[in-house]
Amino acid sequence: MTSRTGVKDPQSVRPDGSRATPFAIAGVRTIALHNVLTRSGVLTEILRTDWPELSIAPRHVILATMNPGGITDWHRHRMQTDHLVAIGGTIKLVLWDGREDSPTHGAADVIRMGVMRPLIAIVPPGVWHGLRNESGVPASYLNINDVPYDHADPDNHRLPADSPLPPIAL
C-alpha cells in the first residue's frame, strides 16, 4: 500500500519479531510481544517495568474501543509518550513527523498491529498519529502513558482525520 506521498507500507518482520525496514521517524519504535500457547488458550505479556526497551514509567492506562472501520482524528502530544498495544481486531497506526526541529521532519510511517501481531508501538511527543480499525468487528487497544491525562489542560492537539496537513492518509 502506498500513501499520498508515495511512502510504502513495509510490513515484513524478522523471525525475532523486529521490523525488517527501519522506521522513517526518529523516536518511533516497536517492542515485539509474544503469544504463549497455554492449555486454555493464549497468554501475552503486555508490559513489564523491567523491560529495558521501555523508556517511561507508566502513569496512566487507557482502554479504547473502535467501531468497525472507525478512524480517530490525527493527534499529537507535547509531553506525553504513547505506548499503544492492540488487544482486539486489527489496527492500522499511521504516523507523521510534523516536528520542525526533528531530523526526520516530514517522514511518515505505518504500523499494523493486532492480536495476531502483538507489539507495543511507541509514539514520541510531537509526532502526529491516527488509528484506523481495519477489522470487520470492534477493535480495542491500550494506550499506556507516562503523563496522566489532565482534563483541565489536555495535552492533546487534534486535526480532522481527513486533514490535508499530514501528507499520508489514515
Secondary structure, DSSP 4 states (H G I P E B T S, - for coil): -B-TT--B----B-TTS-BSS--SSTT-EEEE--EEEETTEEEE----TT-TT--S---EEEEEEE-TT-BPPEEE-SSPPEEEEEEESEEEEEEEE--TT-TTTT-EEEEEEETTB-EEEEE-TTEEEEEEE-SSS-EEEEEEESS---TTS---EEE-TT-SSSSS--
